[in-house]
Amino acid sequence: MASFEQEIKGRLKTHQQVSDFLQEHPEARMYQAANAAESQITKINKLRKQMVEQGASKERLKQLNDMKIQYMRQFNDAMERATPK
């Protein structure tokens, strides 16, 4: 996804057409969603680390892991829909 982001931002910076690139690579539109999912997962990981240090219950840690899995599944599902078959 990072390469898609770089390509799109580079084209925008140099005032080149982005639509042609997106037509060839429709999944490239997902780079912002990938960044958002990564950000959420990072936040959950930091929170989980804090919770472990504070002696959180296994149930609470499992809830955090489940949240992380849900974010990843949502992104993977969206990516699958955006990727041409």
C-alpha positions as CSV (number, residue, x, y, z in Angstrom):
1,M,0.0,0.0,0.0
2,A,2.9,2.3,0.7
3,S,4.0,2.2,-2.9
4,F,0.5,3.1,-4.1
5,E,0.4,6.0,-1.7
6,Q,3.8,7.2,-2.9
7,E,2.7,6.9,-6.5
8,I,-0.5,8.8,-6.0
9,K,1.1,11.6,-3.9
10,G,4.0,11.9,-6.4
11,R,1.6,12.3,-9.3
12,L,-0.5,14.8,-7.4
13,K,2.6,16.8,-6.5
14,T,3.8,16.9,-10.1
15,H,0.3,17.6,-11.4
16,Q,0.1,14.4,-13.3
17,Q,-3.1,12.3,-14.0
18,V,-4.0,10.1,-11.1
19,S,-7.2,8.7,-12.7
20,D,-5.3,6.6,-15.2
21,F,-3.2,5.0,-12.4
22,L,-6.3,4.4,-10.3
23,Q,-8.1,2.8,-13.3
24,E,-5.2,0.4,-13.7
25,H,-4.9,-0.2,-9.9
26,P,-8.3,0.4,-8.3
27,E,-7.0,-1.2,-5.0
28,A,-4.7,1.8,-4.7
29,R,-7.6,3.9,-3.5
30,M,-7.4,1.8,-0.3
31,Y,-4.1,3.3,0.9
32,Q,-5.9,5.8,3.2
33,A,-8.0,3.0,4.7
34,A,-4.8,1.0,5.2
35,N,-3.2,3.9,7.0
36,A,-6.3,4.3,9.2
37,A,-6.4,0.6,10.0
38,E,-2.7,0.5,10.8
39,S,-3.2,3.5,13.1
40,Q,-6.1,1.8,15.0
41,I,-4.1,-1.4,15.4
42,T,-1.1,0.6,16.7
43,K,-3.3,2.3,19.3
44,I,-4.8,-1.1,20.4
45,N,-1.3,-2.6,20.7
46,K,-0.1,0.3,22.9
47,L,-3.3,0.0,25.0
48,R,-2.8,-3.7,25.3
49,K,0.8,-3.2,26.4
50,Q,-0.3,-0.8,29.1
51,M,-3.1,-3.2,30.2
52,V,-0.6,-6.0,30.5
53,E,1.7,-3.9,32.6
54,Q,-1.3,-3.0,34.8
55,G,-2.3,-6.6,35.3
56,A,-5.4,-6.6,33.1
57,S,-7.5,-9.7,33.0
58,K,-7.1,-12.3,30.2
59,E,-10.7,-11.5,29.2
60,R,-9.9,-7.8,28.7
61,L,-6.8,-8.6,26.7
62,K,-8.8,-11.0,24.6
63,Q,-11.3,-8.2,23.9
64,L,-8.4,-6.0,22.7
65,N,-7.1,-8.8,20.5
66,D,-10.6,-9.3,19.1
67,M,-10.9,-5.6,18.3
68,K,-7.6,-5.8,16.4
69,I,-8.7,-8.8,14.5
70,Q,-12.0,-7.0,13.6
71,Y,-10.1,-4.0,12.2
72,M,-7.9,-6.3,10.1
73,R,-10.8,-8.3,8.8
74,Q,-12.7,-5.1,7.8
75,F,-9.7,-3.8,5.9
76,N,-9.1,-7.2,4.2
77,D,-12.7,-7.4,3.2
78,A,-12.7,-3.9,1.8
79,M,-9.4,-4.6,0.0
80,E,-10.9,-7.7,-1.5
81,R,-13.9,-5.7,-2.8
82,A,-11.6,-3.1,-4.3
83,T,-9.3,-5.5,-6.0
84,P,-10.4,-6.6,-9.5
85,K,-10.8,-10.2,-10.0
